[in-house]
Structures are given as C-alpha cells and as structure tokens.
Amino acid sequence: MTLSATAWRVWNNDDDATASRRERPGLFLPNRKLRHLQGISVRNLVVSPPTRPRGKTIDDEDVPNSLHTPLKSLAEETDKPLHQSRSFTDLKSSAAGEGRPGREQPPPLRQWHRRNTLPWNAPDPRTRQVKLEEITSSRMADTWFSIHCDGVDEPVYVSEVVDHATNPSFRNFDLNMCGPLVSRMDQVTVRVWARTAAMEEYLLLVELQLCLQSLQFLGKSLDSFHQPLPSNSILFHFADGVYTNLTDIPPVVTPLPARHPRSADGATVPTSSYDALMRLANLDECIQDALTTRDKLESQISSILEQNQHALATTSDASRARDKLALTKHAVTTERKQLRAAAKRKEEMIVSIRARREAMERGRQTQAKARSHLPDAQVKLGSSVKLLEQNTDEGKGQIRRIAEDLLAIYPIEPIPDKPLAFTIAGLALPNSNFTDVDREAVAAALGFTAHLVYLLSFYLSIPLPYPINPYLSNTLIQDPVSASLPQRTYPLYPVNVQYRFEYGVFLLNKNIEFLLNKQGLRVLDIRHTLPNLKYLLYVLTAGTSEIPSRKAGGIRGLLPGRLTPSLSRRGSEASSMNGEVVLARKVLGPASKANGEMAPDKGKRAMSSFADAASSVA
C-alpha cells in the first residue's frame, strides 16, 4: 500500500529539471482539513481473497509416509545446484555452436525444446477469448468506501458502489454539512470495501488511518503525473490538486524554542537589571493612574449629561424640527414641479382632444357627403362595369379581327408531307436548322416572321423583351437583358458568323414564347418558330361569335360617306353610289365607261379589294 521513505525520496528528487517544473500545492499543511476534501478515487485495484487456514500442508515433502524413491534420494543427495530453464532463443544459439572445434557438442535441439503452457495459447480463438475474459473479470470488482472520524460512532460519509472497475472514481462530496466538529478535523480513517464476481459478500480491502497533513502532492490533476502507483492506491482530491499517501512519514513540525533563564548546560544567564525592573514598575503605576483618571472622567461626563438632560432634549428637538422642515420644503418643491408638469400635460391633452374633435367632425361631414353620393356612385359603378365588360369583349373581338387580317397578310401554311414544316407568305422557314438552305429565302421568311411578331406586340399591348427592328430581309434584333455579351444587336439573316445569326433566331423564338405565355399558352419546343406563331394566331382568331366590323378611322376618315370599312358597314346603295363609281374609276382605270357605269360584279370586286387593302394599311 505504501512505498518506503527511500523510494519516495528517489521519486521526489529524480531530476532537478523535473522538480522545477512540478506543480506546488495551494494549501498550507495546517490549513488542510476535511472541509477541503472533495473526492476520493482508487487506482490499481487488486482484490486477493482471504486465505483459509489449512489443517495440513499440501507439500509432498511434509506428507507423512511419503514415498522415497531411489531417484528422489539421489536428487536430494546431489550437490549440483539447479539452474534456470533456458528459452527457445538461448537453446537455438547453443545449437548453432555445433561443429566448432574444441567445444563440446550439446544435445540435439529437440531435447532442449519445452512445451508452451500459456493458458491463452489454445488453438481455438474462442477458448482464448474465454480465458481473457476470465482474467479480466477476475481483476474487476465492485467497490465503495466509507469515511470515519474519531469521536463519531457512525461513518460521516458512505459512497456509492462502482461496479466492475479496476480504477474506480467516486462522486464528489462536501463534508461542510457535517458541522464544524467534522469539517475542522485533519485525522481521518478511510475504509475501502470490494467484492469480485466470485465473492458473495464485500471484503474490507483497505483501512487507512492517516493525517491529512502527511499526504503527498501529485499535481493539479493526474494527467501530469506519469509515475507508476502501487496497488490499491487511494487518491484524495482537494481543491488545489490530487494527493495520496505514498509514505507513512508524519509531518515535521518545528516547535518554538522555550526561553529559560538557564542555558542547556545549566549555567545561569544574565536577566533584567534593577533599573529596568523599576522602570517597568513605574510604567505599571502610570497605566493604573491613567485607567483611574479615565473612570473619573466617565463619571463626570455622565453626571453633566444627567444635569443638562433638558437642554440636550431641547437641542435634539430643534435639530429634528430643522430636518423635518428641510424635508417638507423639498417635498413641497417636488410637488410644485409635478403640478406644473401635470398642468402642462393637461393643456396638451385639451389641445389634442380639440383637434381630434375637429378631425372627427370633418370626417363625419366627409362621410355624410360620401353617403349622399353613394347611390349615384353605385349606379355609375354598375354602368362602368358593364361598359368595361363591353369594351373587353369588343377588344377581344378587335384583336380577333386584327389577327385574321395579319394571318391574311402573312399566311402561315403547312408544307405537305413534312411534319411541323410551315411557310410564311409562300417562303419556307426551317425550325432552327439552317444547314444547306437558301440564304435569301430564309432572310425574307425571317423578315416576315419578325414583322408579324413586331405587329402582334403592338396590337396585344405586350412589350417584347428583345426589341425587333423590322427591315424586311435585313431585320435586326437586340438583347438588352444579358450583361456579359460583347454586343447587343444580332441579325435575323444568315451572315458569315453563324453563331450571331443563330443567336438572333433564338431571341426571336424567345419573343414568340413570351407572347404565348402572356396568353396563358405553353410552348412544347421553342425551336419551332412558325408552328408556335401559327398556334398563337390560331388561339387569337378562335371564337364562335361573328367577327366585329372595323371602326371608322384611318383612310376612311378622309372619305366620310364615300367608303364603308366592310360590306357589313355599307350604307344604302343610293347614298354611296356616286362615291363608289368615282372610286371604281380610279381603281379600274380609263378602261371603264365614260359615263361612270361599269359591270356590277367588277365594281364589287374592286371595292372589296380596295377595302381589304385600305384595312391592311390602316
């Protein structure tokens, strides 16, 4: 359990550098009490079962009537000492010396080889695992400890049980709750109890009686302590670090030297002189006189105070009155300040209430006026809603008519025997595949397509994200959205730089997709230029009602009463005959009759063609 004093000195003074780096305790020896103890732990737990007394020895030599064989007698009589058995490597090195001249040949190697008897060297891994578990479990135990003090019958503290551990660490505790009788002690008895798996009851493993001042300091924590500890070492955890009892050496206490008038050899030493003693006597008399004078002065002061008790009471009352008056003045001043602040706040609240009343009155007047106009507003709202619905329907009808006119101006027709292939105004336009094509035809088709998209953006009131500059076969398109492009304008006609042309076609397809999305339509493939545009025009021209007529305006505004927008808007034949004859002469030329007459079917065809041309221009 403990080390010798020599071993402790060797460990404590092993190296000057290590000793200089070693930590020092924070508590002085006299200050180390039970109240500073915070915890206890045990290291290198070894539980040895109690030895049972046997009636007879188990040695064969001490067994009565043991058999004495000749070989046994010969072994006892021989004077040759026994030697330690050699290992396999020694035997191998000895066997290597065979064949050398002048050396005796050793026996064969097989005679020197011995069998390995390690318990875990079995061929079966399961057997070795079982042996290892048995060895490990035999060294583990359930432990707990108790702390006892002199003069206290019951233990002052009993710890919890730590199961299956070789280095149990217990919970911290505080002994200040036991009172000053226990917390101020420095003598303590620690008992450690242990029980292995093979035991039924706990065994008193260690009983340590020590003085806390004799403990040795290991460090602030065990991390800085790297020396091996003996078995069943008990560690004491204080506030300033970890201590243990490595030696039983009691602390060295140097007693104070006692002064005697005689020396150690018995000779008399000189003492105080007569003058010094007289001075001490005089000083004692002076002190006694001072004490007597103090008592007299105390009695005189007490009598004076008793005689002038009324004057003192009057003075105290006057002082209390002055203090009360000052306190009253201070309270009056504070109340006046609060009164002025309250009056100011009252005026502000009155002005605010007056302003709120005026605002409420104006609100009531405005509300009454609004209520008086509410019936008329409701009537106007109903008429406005109807007018809005009518305008919406008319707008849809006008968009449908305009889409029909645009489809008539730029007809988009499918190419026979080619799926998703269309022509615009008779010119074929591939779907974003411009290899081996007629450059001029593609440029013209893209010009018609761009112009159609440009017109649809105006009629549908949808601004295009990529503006178009329609110049027929030299149409351009711009990209103001992308920030990392070196240039903004791209051609819609084939050029030498193919990627610029293809990017322009991509922007045109994005404009068509944007128009479709605004109409609530979904694009399946953005590369199909004419199919998507045909789909948009098909949706815009779809409807079951009759297409509305064109409103008056444009060129027809210059010819009031002479030309109607369509056959449905024509007036009576008598009112418009003269205008139609004159217009027919202008259209048909001098080949018409001199008197202004012409064939009815030719006049109708001319008027119809002119009306269509005028509507297209409008």
Order of alpha helices (4+ residues) and beta strands (2+ residues): alpha-alpha-beta-alpha-alpha-alpha-alpha-beta-beta-beta-alpha-beta-beta-beta-beta-beta-alpha-alpha-beta-beta-beta-alpha-beta-beta-beta-alpha-alpha-alpha-alpha
